[in-house]
Amino acid sequence: MEYRVRRHVLAACVSLLAVGAGLPTLAQEAMPDHNPTVIADPKATDGPGKPSPWAYSGKQGIGSAYEAYKDFQFSDKSTTGTVSKVWFSLAEGVVTETMYGLIHQAQIRELQIAVTGKGWTAFERTDTISHVSYIHTDKAGRPLSPAYRLTNTDKQGRFVIIKDVFTDPDRQTLMVRVTVKALKGPVTPYVILDPSMANTSGDDLGHANVTNLQAWQGNVALNLSASVPFKKATVGYTGVSDGIASLTASQTLGELHSAANDKGNIVLVGQLPVVTKQTTVDLAVGFGATPKAAAAESAASLKTGYAKVLANFNGEGKAVGWEDYLASLSELKSLIPISEDNGKLLYASALMLKVQEDHTAAGAMIASLSNPWGDTVTADVSATGYKAVWPRDFYQVSMALAALGDKATPVAAFRYLPTVQVKASTPGNTGATGWFLQKAHVDGTPEWVGVQLDQTAMPILLGARLEQLGLIPKSELMASWQTMLKPAADFLSHGGTVGLDWNHATITPPYSQQERWEEQEGHSPSTTAAVIAGLVAAADMATQAGDSESAKLYTAKADDYSGKLEQRLFTATGKLRGDNKPASYFLRISRSDDANNPGTLDDRNGLKGLRADLMVDAGFLELVRYGVRPADDKDIAASLAVIDDQTLPDSLRVRYDFHFPGAGVTVPGFRRYGNDGYGEGTNGGNYGSMSPDQRGRVWPIFTGERGHYELAADILKAGGASVADVAVLRGTYIRGMELFANEGLMIPEQVYDGVGSKTAHDYVVGEGTDSATPLAWSHAEYVKLLRSVRDRQVWDRNATTYQHFSKVKD
């Protein structure tokens, strides 16, 4: 795909700074690996086929049906009827990972169209220029459902393919309407379906005939049928007998195979009728427990027809669908005037946040419907990628949905949280309880079991906010207090020795086994901010519950952690600008109780660990967000000066300013931290080689986080945030996040910062990388920034925490 948002950045190229050896680490207990997984699934076999990777992670769009709750659970008896459990993604002009069942269980790796003409063969993904748009919008162009139109134009002008993609909300079916236009003589289109049954590329079986293309493994199957019979059909093994080599060489499928009876990595191909001018064909990919059941889903959707299925998906007429969900968001329309694009990204964000919820476990919201760097990651082992629950991302999404006025999903999310909390009954647990799993499948199966204290604090903050908003009654909060929130607060106070799978570390808060980027142990400003806020909120709950002793304990712990914050994390002798230029600033993380002697961090992501005072991030802004420190705190201001220093070498630099053609605005962008290696290599390679050239790029999240800080600072001015202040916030930070979104209004995890190679994807500066797009947290941060600016109040700020520390300061 050649489509690119044309962007450029003004950024200086500077040399690397030589850094000295750091202090020895103060690790509590060495982990056997960075994030070792609890689940060890066997590899699927490719059979005679060649191995395949997952698809490109820079999605143009994602979608699923809207499913209404019945009593805060998914049910076939709800107003939306049969619960559809199908999700899809789009990248490089084609349908990519498509899930059925649980949200992480991919059954399709890729579905694309090939076209042949006289002496030539072209493939959508590599030989066309792709554009994406929303099918169903309001008069202002704001999307009203996640149904998409892909327009793929042949680079040599021989054909155009238009595809409409959505799901059948009443069945287990993916719908794709394909229109092929022949521009320079007759062409023949072929449907190429690359299945990944059971979330792997291998171990699949298949059948092919002119009516059905089928694949299955175990108790899951798919069936692709078209509105017209195929002229020819075949199934083969990838790169060996799949017909693609013959199609490329001779514009024919060659030898046809009706069955793939040996398990392996298979591909299904169906030849459509010749197109002389223009032809439209509907494809329906049904899913079920057997090929027969899947075929029945396909047939029923085709019988209902494109127009009716799309209308039901959209929620037009009497059907309950996406229009109804958007209409239920009480704050949505009031946020449009705060946006800079007339609400287009706002509406897309509302859709993206809700789409990324599992349809079996109500409230189970994932980080992203993608596999980061998927096109270089082999698909022979089942993996969730980002299609899993992290309580931190989960909190961000829940708060954003509440900011939109969603009165149901945040409640379902809060009620889901016990599913991912470690209890005495958690299978295999022999240690401390009350903390929340680092990462889990949507059904609660533990995947990563590192302890991140912010992820244990955030459920407390969520409960407090939902009760404050009137979304849950006090009685429910108090019930959750006894069963879920008090155990979490106790763990934040006392810690304990963990006993789950590989993890047997002793946790002593606020020292965390992992900070919010899951990579280092120690004291972290962002983690400590969440822990302090969580404990203050917990003290308030304990008081309401009549537990004065716990209230005193939590308050004392919060005050202790706050009182030692600067000692542990604010250095006065930082060497980031050189040994002869000591500076004062908050550290990203420290291994000791002395910020001037913070230790050396571990090697991560292929990069050597540096002395802790050489790695900074803007995580200290979370102290302001949650109400632990005021925006005008002198140490916050001093640290911002270091974060904003764009004369630092690229290896240690955090801030990059972006300039987008025609936008007339300078957009501040920020990396996670200096010396970050979580990203593509500067030599052009994708993430995963763990080589010294890896580079974590700029994350749009941080533009939103900085906007929240600037709002907090403006509020402290005499008279509060002025009209001019708000105009700057909107024009810089809100507009900036909108500019980071791609054509499909997807906000990435990371964008290319202009340092090093553009990689095989030929990135332009400011464009999303192959990390993860869309990232739910990115959309959540954008929504929360809109709400914060509208309210002239930081949405995430815990009022009890802010009031408590205001009194302490006074």
Secondary structure as UniProt FT lines:
FT   STRAND          8..9
FT   TURN            47..48
FT   STRAND          61..64
FT   STRAND          69..70
FT   TURN            71..72
FT   STRAND          73..74
FT   TURN            76..77
FT   TURN            79..80
FT   STRAND          86..91
FT   TURN            92..93
FT   STRAND          94..100
FT   TURN            103..104
FT   STRAND          106..117
FT   TURN            118..119
FT   STRAND          120..123
FT   HELIX           124..127
FT   STRAND          128..134
FT   TURN            139..140
FT   STRAND          148..154
FT   TURN            155..156
FT   STRAND          159..168
FT   TURN            169..172
FT   STRAND          173..182
FT   STRAND          187..195
FT   HELIX           197..199
FT   STRAND          204..208
FT   STRAND          213..217
FT   TURN            218..219
FT   STRAND          220..226
FT   STRAND          232..237
FT   TURN            238..241
FT   HELIX           244..250
FT   STRAND          259..264
FT   STRAND          266..271
FT   STRAND          278..288
FT   HELIX           291..304
FT   HELIX           306..314
FT   TURN            317..318
FT   HELIX           322..328
FT   TURN            330..331
FT   HELIX           332..335
FT   HELIX           336..338
FT   TURN            342..343
FT   HELIX           344..355
FT   TURN            362..363
FT   TURN            372..373
FT   HELIX           374..376
FT   TURN            385..386
FT   HELIX           391..404
FT   HELIX           409..416
FT   HELIX           417..420
FT   TURN            424..425
FT   TURN            427..428
FT   STRAND          439..440
FT   TURN            442..443
FT   STRAND          446..448
FT   HELIX           453..468
FT   TURN            469..470
FT   HELIX           474..480
FT   HELIX           481..485
FT   HELIX           486..494
FT   STRAND          496..497
FT   TURN            501..502
FT   STRAND          506..507
FT   TURN            509..510
FT   TURN            516..517
FT   STRAND          522..523
FT   HELIX           525..544
FT   TURN            545..546
FT   HELIX           548..563
FT   HELIX           565..569
FT   STRAND          570..574
FT   TURN            576..577
FT   TURN            579..580
FT   STRAND          583..586
FT   TURN            595..596
FT   TURN            605..606
FT   HELIX           612..614
FT   TURN            619..620
FT   HELIX           621..625
FT   TURN            626..627
FT   TURN            631..632
FT   HELIX           634..643
FT   TURN            646..647
FT   TURN            650..652
FT   STRAND          655..659
FT   TURN            661..663
FT   STRAND          666..671
FT   TURN            674..675
FT   TURN            682..683
FT   TURN            687..688
FT   TURN            692..693
FT   STRAND          698..699
FT   HELIX           700..715
FT   TURN            718..719
FT   HELIX           723..729
FT   HELIX           730..734
FT   HELIX           735..740
FT   TURN            743..744
FT   TURN            759..762
FT   TURN            765..766
FT   HELIX           776..791
FT   TURN            795..796
FT   HELIX           799..809
//
